[in-house]
Amino acid sequence: MPAVPTNPAPVIQPLPLGLAEHGRYRFWVVRGDLVHPLVSGNKWYKLKYNLLHVQRQNSPLVVSFGGPWSNHIHALAAASRMVKIPALGVIRGTWYKELSATLEDARAFGMRLQFIDKQQYRQRDDPDWIAERLADWIGQTFPEHSSWLEPAVLRKVFIVPEGGSNLLGVQGVREWAAQIYRQFPAPTSFVLPVGSGGTLAGFSLANSPHRLFGIPVLKAMPGLVTSVEALRDKVAMKSGTTPWQLKEGFEFGGYGHYTDALVALLKDYSATANLPLEPVYSGKAFVAMVELAKQKVFPTEDVVFIHTGGLQGARGLLQ
């Protein structure tokens, strides 16, 4: 069975945002969008140890969850094909008359798709609920593999949570953060978008003298803090971590929402910085970084933007 690829070296570039406008700061960007053409940004690192675990446990199947434009589903489908592991995506929504471009890709990569309604999808983090339905999902999507429904085999099916934010995902992101931190010997401020919290948890668990500023892209501040802390608590060794905080107010209506003004602003920033940005994750965090710089929030001379990839999902904006 092919091995999961090792971590690529991070691509770090200066950002031409102008020192006069933003005070004393020097800006940089970590081009997570260049990690891999299909397994982009933080998804590469979140999936690395999850798929290694599937290989080592000889699991017959990996199952995960996402919406019709999910970057996680797209990346998991591509990565599973790379290492020849069967994958099942449980997709939110049953009303679609045709597949999104993301799901068309996922199916082309070999992932089987199971659609459930939004009410059921709210239970995606309940292991008992998943266990009750797993056999039905597999029976419908992999009818040629009836042996997978045997209890001993079914117990070996591996579940990756939505977004890939579990202990294994955090461990992979922590390695990515350590690679990046080594490139900045002086204390530095890092800015990154925060969805499920796994990437922020991983960066915070890597030892450094730096500061982390997480930008939530959804309106779930109290629950998000709890999610990040829960992920951090699962990691046994937490000595020498990196301080972190969330900066809210840049959600632009919540997850998946955006305004025409935001889109116009991102077009200008993309042109100025020669950097692709989308208005769901990276774009909101980029706008936040610029605004916080104007407010002189960052305590360091260097400010680094972590581009977490996920540009494929922006295709949904056209629809």
Phi and psi restraints in degrees (value plus and minus 20) as a CYANA .aco file:
   2 PRO   PHI     -81.1   -41.1
   2 PRO   PSI     128.4   168.4
   3 ALA   PHI    -104.2   -64.2
   3 ALA   PSI     132.1   172.1
   4 VAL   PHI     -88.8   -48.8
   4 VAL   PSI     112.4   152.4
   5 PRO   PHI     -80.2   -40.2
   5 PRO   PSI     130.9   170.9
   6 THR   PHI     -96.8   -56.8
   6 THR   PSI     151.7   191.7
   7 ASN   PHI     -88.6   -48.6
   7 ASN   PSI     106.1   146.1
   8 PRO   PHI     -94.4   -54.4
   8 PRO   PSI     136.9   176.9
   9 ALA   PHI     -88.8   -48.8
   9 ALA   PSI     116.3   156.3
  10 PRO   PHI     -87.7   -47.7
  10 PRO   PSI     122.3   162.3
  11 VAL   PHI    -116.6   -76.6
  11 VAL   PSI      97.5   137.5
  12 ILE   PHI    -140.6  -100.6
  12 ILE   PSI     107.2   147.2
  13 GLN   PHI    -150.0  -110.0
  13 GLN   PSI     129.8   169.8
  14 PRO   PHI     -90.5   -50.5
  14 PRO   PSI     130.0   170.0
  15 LEU   PHI    -130.4   -90.4
  15 LEU   PSI     101.4   141.4
  16 PRO   PHI    -103.2   -63.2
  16 PRO   PSI      53.1    93.1
  17 LEU   PHI    -118.6   -78.6
  17 LEU   PSI     -30.6     9.4
  18 GLY   PHI      73.4   113.4
  18 GLY   PSI      91.7   131.7
  19 LEU   PHI     -88.9   -48.9
  19 LEU   PSI     -51.9   -11.9
  20 ALA   PHI     -83.1   -43.1
  20 ALA   PSI     -61.8   -21.8
  21 GLU   PHI     -94.2   -54.2
  21 GLU   PSI     -53.8   -13.8
  22 HIS   PHI    -133.2   -93.2
  22 HIS   PSI       9.2    49.2
  23 GLY   PHI      51.4    91.4
  23 GLY   PSI    -155.9  -115.9
  24 ARG   PHI    -112.1   -72.1
  24 ARG   PSI     -12.6    27.4
  25 TYR   PHI    -101.0   -61.0
  25 TYR   PSI     125.2   165.2
  26 ARG   PHI    -127.8   -87.8
  26 ARG   PSI     113.5   153.5
  27 PHE   PHI    -129.4   -89.4
  27 PHE   PSI     123.8   163.8
  28 TRP   PHI    -157.5  -117.5
  28 TRP   PSI     141.4   181.4
  29 VAL   PHI    -155.2  -115.2
  29 VAL   PSI     114.7   154.7
  30 VAL   PHI    -113.3   -73.3
  30 VAL   PSI      95.7   135.7
  31 ARG   PHI    -103.7   -63.7
  31 ARG   PSI      52.2    92.2
  32 GLY   PHI     -81.6   -41.6
  32 GLY   PSI     -44.5    -4.5
  33 ASP   PHI     -86.7   -46.7
  33 ASP   PSI     -33.0     7.0
  34 LEU   PHI    -120.7   -80.7
  34 LEU   PSI     -16.0    24.0
  35 VAL   PHI     -78.3   -38.3
  35 VAL   PSI     -66.5   -26.5
  36 HIS   PHI    -179.2  -139.2
  36 HIS   PSI     124.9   164.9
  37 PRO   PHI     -85.2   -45.2
  37 PRO   PSI     -43.5    -3.5
  38 LEU   PHI    -138.2   -98.2
  38 LEU   PSI     -58.7   -18.7
  39 VAL   PHI    -120.2   -80.2
  39 VAL   PSI      67.6   107.6
  40 SER   PHI    -114.1   -74.1
  40 SER   PSI     121.4   161.4
  41 GLY   PHI      39.1    79.1
  41 GLY   PSI    -151.4  -111.4
  42 ASN   PHI     -84.5   -44.5
  42 ASN   PSI     -42.7    -2.7
  43 LYS   PHI     -83.9   -43.9
  43 LYS   PSI     -55.3   -15.3
  44 TRP   PHI     -76.0   -36.0
  44 TRP   PSI     -66.9   -26.9
  45 TYR   PHI     -97.5   -57.5
  45 TYR   PSI     -54.7   -14.7
  46 LYS   PHI     -85.6   -45.6
  46 LYS   PSI     -54.5   -14.5
  47 LEU   PHI    -108.0   -68.0
  47 LEU   PSI     -39.4     0.6
  48 LYS   PHI     -73.2   -33.2
  48 LYS   PSI     -78.9   -38.9
  49 TYR   PHI     -96.2   -56.2
  49 TYR   PSI     -45.1    -5.1
  50 ASN   PHI     -82.4   -42.4
  50 ASN   PSI     -65.2   -25.2
  51 LEU   PHI     -94.9   -54.9
  51 LEU   PSI     -52.2   -12.2
  52 LEU   PHI     -81.7   -41.7
  52 LEU   PSI     -59.2   -19.2
  53 HIS   PHI     -83.7   -43.7
  53 HIS   PSI     -63.2   -23.2
  54 VAL   PHI     -80.0   -40.0
  54 VAL   PSI     -62.8   -22.8
  55 GLN   PHI     -83.4   -43.4
  55 GLN   PSI     -67.6   -27.6
  56 ARG   PHI     -88.4   -48.4
  56 ARG   PSI     -52.8   -12.8
  57 GLN   PHI    -106.3   -66.3
  57 GLN   PSI     -21.7    18.3
  58 ASN   PHI      34.3    74.3
  58 ASN   PSI      21.6    61.6
  59 SER   PHI     -90.5   -50.5
  59 SER   PSI     121.1   161.1
  60 PRO   PHI     -96.0   -56.0
  60 PRO   PSI     -39.5     0.5
  61 LEU   PHI    -180.1  -140.1
  61 LEU   PSI     124.6   164.6
  62 VAL   PHI    -133.9   -93.9
  62 VAL   PSI     116.0   156.0
  63 VAL   PHI    -145.0  -105.0
  63 VAL   PSI     118.1   158.1
  64 SER   PHI    -170.3  -130.3
  64 SER   PSI    -198.8  -158.8
  65 PHE   PHI    -149.5  -109.5
  65 PHE   PSI     131.8   171.8
  66 GLY   PHI     158.3   198.3
  66 GLY   PSI     150.2   190.2
  67 GLY   PHI    -108.9   -68.9
  67 GLY   PSI    -197.4  -157.4
  68 PRO   PHI     -88.3   -48.3
  68 PRO   PSI     -37.2     2.8
  69 TRP   PHI    -139.3   -99.3
  69 TRP   PSI       7.0    47.0
  70 SER   PHI     -86.4   -46.4
  70 SER   PSI     102.6   142.6
  71 ASN   PHI     -84.5   -44.5
  71 ASN   PSI     -55.5   -15.5
  72 HIS   PHI     -84.6   -44.6
  72 HIS   PSI     -66.6   -26.6
  73 ILE   PHI     -82.0   -42.0
  73 ILE   PSI     -63.1   -23.1
  74 HIS   PHI     -81.2   -41.2
  74 HIS   PSI     -66.7   -26.7
  75 ALA   PHI     -87.8   -47.8
  75 ALA   PSI     -61.5   -21.5
  76 LEU   PHI     -83.7   -43.7
  76 LEU   PSI     -61.1   -21.1
  77 ALA   PHI     -81.2   -41.2
  77 ALA   PSI     -64.5   -24.5
  78 ALA   PHI     -87.3   -47.3
  78 ALA   PSI     -64.9   -24.9
  79 ALA   PHI     -86.6   -46.6
  79 ALA   PSI     -58.4   -18.4
  80 SER   PHI     -82.5   -42.5
  80 SER   PSI     -58.7   -18.7
  81 ARG   PHI     -85.1   -45.1
  81 ARG   PSI     -59.5   -19.5
  82 MET   PHI     -79.8   -39.8
  82 MET   PSI     -58.5   -18.5
  83 VAL   PHI    -124.5   -84.5
  83 VAL   PSI     -10.7    29.3
  84 LYS   PHI      38.8    78.8
  84 LYS   PSI      30.1    70.1
  85 ILE   PHI    -135.6   -95.6
  85 ILE   PSI     104.0   144.0
  86 PRO   PHI     -80.2   -40.2
  86 PRO   PSI     122.3   162.3
  87 ALA   PHI    -154.6  -114.6
  87 ALA   PSI     124.1   164.1
  88 LEU   PHI    -144.6  -104.6
  88 LEU   PSI     105.4   145.4
  89 GLY   PHI    -124.2   -84.2
  89 GLY   PSI     101.9   141.9
  90 VAL   PHI    -114.7   -74.7
  90 VAL   PSI      94.2   134.2
  91 ILE   PHI    -128.4   -88.4
  91 ILE   PSI     113.7   153.7
  92 ARG   PHI     -91.5   -51.5
  92 ARG   PSI     104.8   144.8
  93 GLY   PHI      90.0   130.0
  93 GLY   PSI     115.9   155.9
  94 THR   PHI    -143.4  -103.4
  94 THR   PSI     -15.2    24.8
  95 TRP   PHI    -116.0   -76.0
  95 TRP   PSI     -24.4    15.6
  96 TYR   PHI     -87.9   -47.9
  96 TYR   PSI     109.6   149.6
  97 LYS   PHI    -101.5   -61.5
  97 LYS   PSI     -43.6    -3.6
  98 GLU   PHI    -167.0  -127.0
  98 GLU   PSI     138.5   178.5
  99 LEU   PHI     -92.6   -52.6
  99 LEU   PSI     125.8   165.8
 100 SER   PHI     -87.7   -47.7
 100 SER   PSI     145.1   185.1
 101 ALA   PHI     -80.8   -40.8
 101 ALA   PSI     -55.5   -15.5
 102 THR   PHI     -81.1   -41.1
 102 THR   PSI     -67.2   -27.2
 103 LEU   PHI     -93.5   -53.5
 103 LEU   PSI     -50.7   -10.7
 104 GLU   PHI     -80.7   -40.7
 104 GLU   PSI     -63.2   -23.2
 105 ASP   PHI     -82.1   -42.1
 105 ASP   PSI     -67.6   -27.6
 106 ALA   PHI     -78.2   -38.2
 106 ALA   PSI     -63.8   -23.8
 107 ARG   PHI     -85.5   -45.5
 107 ARG   PSI     -59.5   -19.5
 108 ALA   PHI     -84.7   -44.7
 108 ALA   PSI     -50.9   -10.9
 109 PHE   PHI     -94.5   -54.5
 109 PHE   PSI     -31.8     8.2
 110 GLY   PHI      90.8   130.8
 110 GLY   PSI     -23.0    17.0
 111 MET   PHI     -90.9   -50.9
 111 MET   PSI     115.7   155.7
 112 ARG   PHI    -108.4   -68.4
 112 ARG   PSI     128.5   168.5
 113 LEU   PHI    -139.8   -99.8
 113 LEU   PSI     115.5   155.5
 114 GLN   PHI    -144.9  -104.9
 114 GLN   PSI     101.8   141.8
 115 PHE   PHI    -118.1   -78.1
 115 PHE   PSI     115.1   155.1
 116 ILE   PHI    -151.2  -111.2
 116 ILE   PSI     137.9   177.9
 117 ASP   PHI     -96.7   -56.7
 117 ASP   PSI     148.2   188.2
 118 LYS   PHI     -84.7   -44.7
 118 LYS   PSI     -53.3   -13.3
 119 GLN   PHI     -84.7   -44.7
 119 GLN   PSI     -64.7   -24.7
 120 GLN   PHI     -84.8   -44.8
 120 GLN   PSI     -58.0   -18.0
 121 TYR   PHI     -81.8   -41.8
 121 TYR   PSI     -46.8    -6.8
 122 ARG   PHI     -82.9   -42.9
 122 ARG   PSI     -36.9     3.1
 123 GLN   PHI    -116.2   -76.2
 123 GLN   PSI      -4.8    35.2
 124 ARG   PHI     -82.9   -42.9
 124 ARG   PSI     -38.8     1.2
 125 ASP   PHI    -118.8   -78.8
 125 ASP   PSI     -13.6    26.4
 126 ASP   PHI    -114.6   -74.6
 126 ASP   PSI      87.8   127.8
 127 PRO   PHI     -83.5   -43.5
 127 PRO   PSI     -51.9   -11.9
 128 ASP   PHI     -87.9   -47.9
 128 ASP   PSI     -61.3   -21.3
 129 TRP   PHI     -84.6   -44.6
 129 TRP   PSI     -62.3   -22.3
 130 ILE   PHI     -81.5   -41.5
 130 ILE   PSI     -64.9   -24.9
 131 ALA   PHI     -80.8   -40.8
 131 ALA   PSI     -54.6   -14.6
 132 GLU   PHI     -88.7   -48.7
 132 GLU   PSI     -48.9    -8.9
 133 ARG   PHI    -127.3   -87.3
 133 ARG   PSI     -30.7     9.3
 134 LEU   PHI     -79.5   -39.5
 134 LEU   PSI     -63.5   -23.5
 135 ALA   PHI     -82.7   -42.7
 135 ALA   PSI     -60.0   -20.0
 136 ASP   PHI     -84.6   -44.6
 136 ASP   PSI     -63.6   -23.6
 137 TRP   PHI     -80.8   -40.8
 137 TRP   PSI     -65.3   -25.3
 138 ILE   PHI     -87.2   -47.2
 138 ILE   PSI     -60.7   -20.7
 139 GLY   PHI     -81.5   -41.5
 139 GLY   PSI     -55.5   -15.5
 140 GLN   PHI     -98.2   -58.2
 140 GLN   PSI     -56.0   -16.0
 141 THR   PHI    -118.1   -78.1
 141 THR   PSI     -44.0    -4.0
 142 PHE   PHI    -148.1  -108.1
 142 PHE   PSI      40.6    80.6
 143 PRO   PHI     -81.7   -41.7
 143 PRO   PSI     -41.8    -1.8
 144 GLU   PHI     -98.2   -58.2
 144 GLU   PSI     -27.4    12.6
 145 HIS   PHI    -136.3   -96.3
 145 HIS   PSI      40.7    80.7
 146 SER   PHI     -83.1   -43.1
 146 SER   PSI     -44.7    -4.7
 147 SER   PHI     -86.3   -46.3
 147 SER   PSI     -42.0    -2.0
 148 TRP   PHI     -88.5   -48.5
 148 TRP   PSI     -37.1     2.9
 149 LEU   PHI    -104.2   -64.2
 149 LEU   PSI     -26.1    13.9
 150 GLU   PHI     -86.1   -46.1
 150 GLU   PSI     117.2   157.2
 151 PRO   PHI     -70.7   -30.7
 151 PRO   PSI     -63.7   -23.7
 152 ALA   PHI     -85.1   -45.1
 152 ALA   PSI     -55.7   -15.7
 153 VAL   PHI     -97.9   -57.9
 153 VAL   PSI     -60.7   -20.7
 154 LEU   PHI     -80.0   -40.0
 154 LEU   PSI     -54.8   -14.8
 155 ARG   PHI     -87.6   -47.6
 155 ARG   PSI     -38.9     1.1
 156 LYS   PHI    -110.9   -70.9
 156 LYS   PSI     -26.1    13.9
 157 VAL   PHI     -83.1   -43.1
 157 VAL   PSI     111.4   151.4
 158 PHE   PHI    -121.6   -81.6
 158 PHE   PSI     110.1   150.1
 159 ILE   PHI    -123.6   -83.6
 159 ILE   PSI     103.9   143.9
 160 VAL   PHI    -124.7   -84.7
 160 VAL   PSI     106.8   146.8
 161 PRO   PHI     -85.7   -45.7
 161 PRO   PSI     142.6   182.6
 162 GLU   PHI     -73.2   -33.2
 162 GLU   PSI     112.1   152.1
 163 GLY   PHI      63.2   103.2
 163 GLY   PSI     -29.4    10.6
 164 GLY   PHI      53.6    93.6
 164 GLY   PSI      -2.9    37.1
 165 SER   PHI    -111.8   -71.8
 165 SER   PSI      60.7   100.7
 166 ASN   PHI    -148.2  -108.2
 166 ASN   PSI    -193.1  -153.1
 167 LEU   PHI     -78.3   -38.3
 167 LEU   PSI     -63.2   -23.2
 168 LEU   PHI     -85.8   -45.8
 168 LEU   PSI     -58.4   -18.4
 169 GLY   PHI     -84.8   -44.8
 169 GLY   PSI     -62.3   -22.3
 170 VAL   PHI     -83.2   -43.2
 170 VAL   PSI     -59.4   -19.4
 171 GLN   PHI     -81.4   -41.4
 171 GLN   PSI     -61.0   -21.0
 172 GLY   PHI     -85.3   -45.3
 172 GLY   PSI     -63.0   -23.0
 173 VAL   PHI     -85.4   -45.4
 173 VAL   PSI     -56.2   -16.2
 174 ARG   PHI     -80.0   -40.0
 174 ARG   PSI     -58.3   -18.3
 175 GLU   PHI     -84.3   -44.3
 175 GLU   PSI     -62.1   -22.1
 176 TRP   PHI     -80.3   -40.3
 176 TRP   PSI     -66.7   -26.7
 177 ALA   PHI     -79.8   -39.8
 177 ALA   PSI     -63.0   -23.0
 178 ALA   PHI     -81.6   -41.6
 178 ALA   PSI     -59.4   -19.4
 179 GLN   PHI     -78.6   -38.6
 179 GLN   PSI     -64.8   -24.8
 180 ILE   PHI     -90.7   -50.7
 180 ILE   PSI     -65.6   -25.6
 181 TYR   PHI     -77.7   -37.7
 181 TYR   PSI     -54.7   -14.7
 182 ARG   PHI     -84.5   -44.5
 182 ARG   PSI     -39.3     0.7
 183 GLN   PHI    -102.8   -62.8
 183 GLN   PSI     -26.7    13.3
 184 PHE   PHI    -149.2  -109.2
 184 PHE   PSI      67.6   107.6
 185 PRO   PHI     -86.6   -46.6
 185 PRO   PSI     -53.2   -13.2
 186 ALA   PHI    -105.0   -65.0
 186 ALA   PSI     132.5   172.5
 187 PRO   PHI     -71.5   -31.5
 187 PRO   PSI     113.7   153.7
 188 THR   PHI    -159.3  -119.3
 188 THR   PSI     128.9   168.9
 189 SER   PHI    -117.2   -77.2
 189 SER   PSI     110.5   150.5
 190 PHE   PHI    -135.3   -95.3
 190 PHE   PSI     114.8   154.8
 191 VAL   PHI    -139.3   -99.3
 191 VAL   PSI     110.9   150.9
 192 LEU   PHI    -168.7  -128.7
 192 LEU   PSI     128.9   168.9
 193 PRO   PHI     -92.2   -52.2
 193 PRO   PSI     130.8   170.8
 194 VAL   PHI    -148.3  -108.3
 194 VAL   PSI     100.6   140.6
 195 GLY   PHI    -129.0   -89.0
 195 GLY   PSI    -107.3   -67.3
 196 SER   PHI    -101.7   -61.7
 196 SER   PSI     -34.7     5.3
 197 GLY   PHI      81.4   121.4
 197 GLY   PSI     -28.8    11.2
 198 GLY   PHI     -86.2   -46.2
 198 GLY   PSI     -59.1   -19.1
 199 THR   PHI     -88.0   -48.0
 199 THR   PSI     -64.1   -24.1
 200 LEU   PHI     -82.2   -42.2
 200 LEU   PSI     -61.5   -21.5
 201 ALA   PHI     -80.7   -40.7
 201 ALA   PSI     -64.6   -24.6
 202 GLY   PHI     -82.8   -42.8
 202 GLY   PSI     -64.2   -24.2
 203 PHE   PHI     -85.3   -45.3
 203 PHE   PSI     -55.5   -15.5
 204 SER   PHI     -92.6   -52.6
 204 SER   PSI     -42.7    -2.7
 205 LEU   PHI    -110.5   -70.5
 205 LEU   PSI     -21.6    18.4
 206 ALA   PHI    -109.6   -69.6
 206 ALA   PSI     115.8   155.8
 207 ASN   PHI     -92.1   -52.1
 207 ASN   PSI     106.6   146.6
 208 SER   PHI    -185.5  -145.5
 208 SER   PSI     145.2   185.2
 209 PRO   PHI    -111.1   -71.1
 209 PRO   PSI      -5.6    34.4
 210 HIS   PHI    -110.9   -70.9
 210 HIS   PSI    -197.5  -157.5
 211 ARG   PHI    -148.8  -108.8
 211 ARG   PSI     119.1   159.1
 212 LEU   PHI    -131.6   -91.6
 212 LEU   PSI     114.4   154.4
 213 PHE   PHI    -143.4  -103.4
 213 PHE   PSI      86.5   126.5
 214 GLY   PHI    -112.1   -72.1
 214 GLY   PSI     114.8   154.8
 215 ILE   PHI    -129.5   -89.5
 215 ILE   PSI      84.4   124.4
 216 PRO   PHI     -84.5   -44.5
 216 PRO   PSI     117.0   157.0
 217 VAL   PHI    -123.1   -83.1
 217 VAL   PSI     -17.6    22.4
 218 LEU   PHI    -154.9  -114.9
 218 LEU   PSI     137.6   177.6
 219 LYS   PHI    -107.5   -67.5
 219 LYS   PSI      63.0   103.0
 220 ALA   PHI    -172.8  -132.8
 220 ALA   PSI      29.1    69.1
 221 MET   PHI     -77.1   -37.1
 221 MET   PSI     -76.8   -36.8
 222 PRO   PHI     -81.3   -41.3
 222 PRO   PSI     -63.2   -23.2
 223 GLY   PHI     -86.4   -46.4
 223 GLY   PSI     -50.9   -10.9
 224 LEU   PHI     -90.4   -50.4
 224 LEU   PSI     -62.2   -22.2
 225 VAL   PHI     -78.8   -38.8
 225 VAL   PSI     -63.7   -23.7
 226 THR   PHI     -82.4   -42.4
 226 THR   PSI     -61.4   -21.4
 227 SER   PHI     -84.3   -44.3
 227 SER   PSI     -63.3   -23.3
 228 VAL   PHI     -84.2   -44.2
 228 VAL   PSI     -64.5   -24.5
 229 GLU   PHI     -85.0   -45.0
 229 GLU   PSI     -56.5   -16.5
 230 ALA   PHI     -84.4   -44.4
 230 ALA   PSI     -60.8   -20.8
 231 LEU   PHI     -86.6   -46.6
 231 LEU   PSI     -60.1   -20.1
 232 ARG   PHI     -83.9   -43.9
 232 ARG   PSI     -58.6   -18.6
 233 ASP   PHI     -86.5   -46.5
 233 ASP   PSI     -41.6    -1.6
 234 LYS   PHI     -97.1   -57.1
 234 LYS   PSI     -34.2     5.8
 235 VAL   PHI    -111.6   -71.6
 235 VAL   PSI     103.0   143.0
 236 ALA   PHI     -85.6   -45.6
 236 ALA   PSI     -67.2   -27.2
 237 MET   PHI    -115.3   -75.3
 237 MET   PSI      91.6   131.6
 238 LYS   PHI    -143.1  -103.1
 238 LYS   PSI      -6.0    34.0
 239 SER   PHI     -91.3   -51.3
 239 SER   PSI     121.8   161.8
 240 GLY   PHI      48.9    88.9
 240 GLY   PSI      31.6    71.6
 241 THR   PHI    -112.3   -72.3
 241 THR   PSI    -195.3  -155.3
 242 THR   PHI    -135.5   -95.5
 242 THR   PSI     106.5   146.5
 243 PRO   PHI     -80.0   -40.0
 243 PRO   PSI     123.2   163.2
 244 TRP   PHI    -159.5  -119.5
 244 TRP   PSI     136.7   176.7
 245 GLN   PHI    -172.2  -132.2
 245 GLN   PSI     137.0   177.0
 246 LEU   PHI    -121.6   -81.6
 246 LEU   PSI     120.6   160.6
 247 LYS   PHI    -137.9   -97.9
 247 LYS   PSI      82.1   122.1
 248 GLU   PHI    -108.6   -68.6
 248 GLU   PSI     154.5   194.5
 249 GLY   PHI      84.9   124.9
 249 GLY   PSI     -15.5    24.5
 250 PHE   PHI    -142.1  -102.1
 250 PHE   PSI       8.8    48.8
 251 GLU   PHI    -100.0   -60.0
 251 GLU   PSI     -41.8    -1.8
 252 PHE   PHI      31.2    71.2
 252 PHE   PSI      26.8    66.8
 253 GLY   PHI      79.7   119.7
 253 GLY   PSI     -31.3     8.7
 254 GLY   PHI      95.9   135.9
 254 GLY   PSI    -197.1  -157.1
 255 TYR   PHI     -82.8   -42.8
 255 TYR   PSI     110.4   150.4
 256 GLY   PHI      58.9    98.9
 256 GLY   PSI     -22.4    17.6
 257 HIS   PHI    -121.7   -81.7
 257 HIS   PSI     132.9   172.9
 258 TYR   PHI    -182.4  -142.4
 258 TYR   PSI     148.3   188.3
 259 THR   PHI    -138.0   -98.0
 259 THR   PSI     141.8   181.8
 260 ASP   PHI     -81.7   -41.7
 260 ASP   PSI     -55.5   -15.5
 261 ALA   PHI     -84.3   -44.3
 261 ALA   PSI     -59.2   -19.2
 262 LEU   PHI     -83.6   -43.6
 262 LEU   PSI     -65.4   -25.4
 263 VAL   PHI     -80.7   -40.7
 263 VAL   PSI     -63.1   -23.1
 264 ALA   PHI     -84.1   -44.1
 264 ALA   PSI     -61.3   -21.3
 265 LEU   PHI     -83.6   -43.6
 265 LEU   PSI     -61.0   -21.0
 266 LEU   PHI     -87.8   -47.8
 266 LEU   PSI     -52.7   -12.7
 267 LYS   PHI     -81.9   -41.9
 267 LYS   PSI     -61.6   -21.6
 268 ASP   PHI     -86.1   -46.1
 268 ASP   PSI     -66.4   -26.4
 269 TYR   PHI     -84.3   -44.3
 269 TYR   PSI     -60.4   -20.4
 270 SER   PHI     -81.3   -41.3
 270 SER   PSI     -60.9   -20.9
 271 ALA   PHI     -89.1   -49.1
 271 ALA   PSI     -62.3   -22.3
 272 THR   PHI     -86.0   -46.0
 272 THR   PSI     -64.1   -24.1
 273 ALA   PHI    -114.9   -74.9
 273 ALA   PSI     -22.9    17.1
 274 ASN   PHI      32.2    72.2
 274 ASN   PSI      30.3    70.3
 275 LEU   PHI    -156.2  -116.2
 275 LEU   PSI     103.0   143.0
 276 PRO   PHI     -91.3   -51.3
 276 PRO   PSI     110.9   150.9
 277 LEU   PHI    -153.7  -113.7
 277 LEU   PSI     124.4   164.4
 278 GLU   PHI    -142.5  -102.5
 278 GLU   PSI     135.5   175.5
 279 PRO   PHI    -107.2   -67.2
 279 PRO   PSI      -6.9    33.1
 280 VAL   PHI    -120.8   -80.8
 280 VAL   PSI     -66.6   -26.6
 281 TYR   PHI    -137.3   -97.3
 281 TYR   PSI     -97.5   -57.5
 282 SER   PHI     -81.7   -41.7
 282 SER   PSI     -57.3   -17.3
 283 GLY   PHI     -84.6   -44.6
 283 GLY   PSI     -63.2   -23.2
 284 LYS   PHI     -83.2   -43.2
 284 LYS   PSI     -62.0   -22.0
 285 ALA   PHI     -87.2   -47.2
 285 ALA   PSI     -55.2   -15.2
 286 PHE   PHI     -86.4   -46.4
 286 PHE   PSI     -65.8   -25.8
 287 VAL   PHI     -79.4   -39.4
 287 VAL   PSI     -61.7   -21.7
 288 ALA   PHI     -80.9   -40.9
 288 ALA   PSI     -63.6   -23.6
 289 MET   PHI     -78.9   -38.9
 289 MET   PSI     -65.4   -25.4
 290 VAL   PHI     -83.5   -43.5
 290 VAL   PSI     -64.3   -24.3
 291 GLU   PHI     -86.4   -46.4
 291 GLU   PSI     -61.2   -21.2
 292 LEU   PHI     -87.2   -47.2
 292 LEU   PSI     -52.2   -12.2
 293 ALA   PHI     -85.9   -45.9
 293 ALA   PSI     -61.2   -21.2
 294 LYS   PHI     -81.9   -41.9
 294 LYS   PSI     -51.6   -11.6
 295 GLN   PHI    -104.5   -64.5
 295 GLN   PSI     -19.2    20.8
 296 LYS   PHI      38.4    78.4
 296 LYS   PSI      19.2    59.2
 297 VAL   PHI     -94.9   -54.9
 297 VAL   PSI     -56.4   -16.4
 298 PHE   PHI     -93.9   -53.9
 298 PHE   PSI     112.4   152.4
 299 PRO   PHI    -108.5   -68.5
 299 PRO   PSI     -15.9    24.1
 300 THR   PHI    -143.2  -103.2
 300 THR   PSI     142.6   182.6
 301 GLU   PHI     -94.2   -54.2
 301 GLU   PSI     -57.5   -17.5
 302 ASP   PHI    -117.0   -77.0
 302 ASP   PSI     115.5   155.5
 303 VAL   PHI    -146.1  -106.1
 303 VAL   PSI     107.2   147.2
 304 VAL   PHI    -138.6   -98.6
 304 VAL   PSI     106.7   146.7
 305 PHE   PHI    -114.5   -74.5
 305 PHE   PSI     106.3   146.3
 306 ILE   PHI    -113.6   -73.6
 306 ILE   PSI      85.7   125.7
 307 HIS   PHI    -102.7   -62.7
 307 HIS   PSI      93.3   133.3
 308 THR   PHI    -110.5   -70.5
 308 THR   PSI      -7.8    32.2
 309 GLY   PHI      58.4    98.4
 309 GLY   PSI    -163.7  -123.7
 310 GLY   PHI      54.3    94.3
 310 GLY   PSI       4.8    44.8
 311 LEU   PHI     -91.7   -51.7
 311 LEU   PSI     -41.8    -1.8
 312 GLN   PHI     -80.9   -40.9
 312 GLN   PSI     -52.4   -12.4
 313 GLY   PHI     -85.8   -45.8
 313 GLY   PSI     -40.0     0.0
 314 ALA   PHI     -84.6   -44.6
 314 ALA   PSI     -35.6     4.4
 315 ARG   PHI     -80.6   -40.6
 315 ARG   PSI     -45.4    -5.4
 316 GLY   PHI     -86.9   -46.9
 316 GLY   PSI     -41.4    -1.4
 317 LEU   PHI     -85.1   -45.1
 317 LEU   PSI     -46.4    -6.4
 318 LEU   PHI     -94.8   -54.8
 318 LEU   PSI     -31.4     8.6
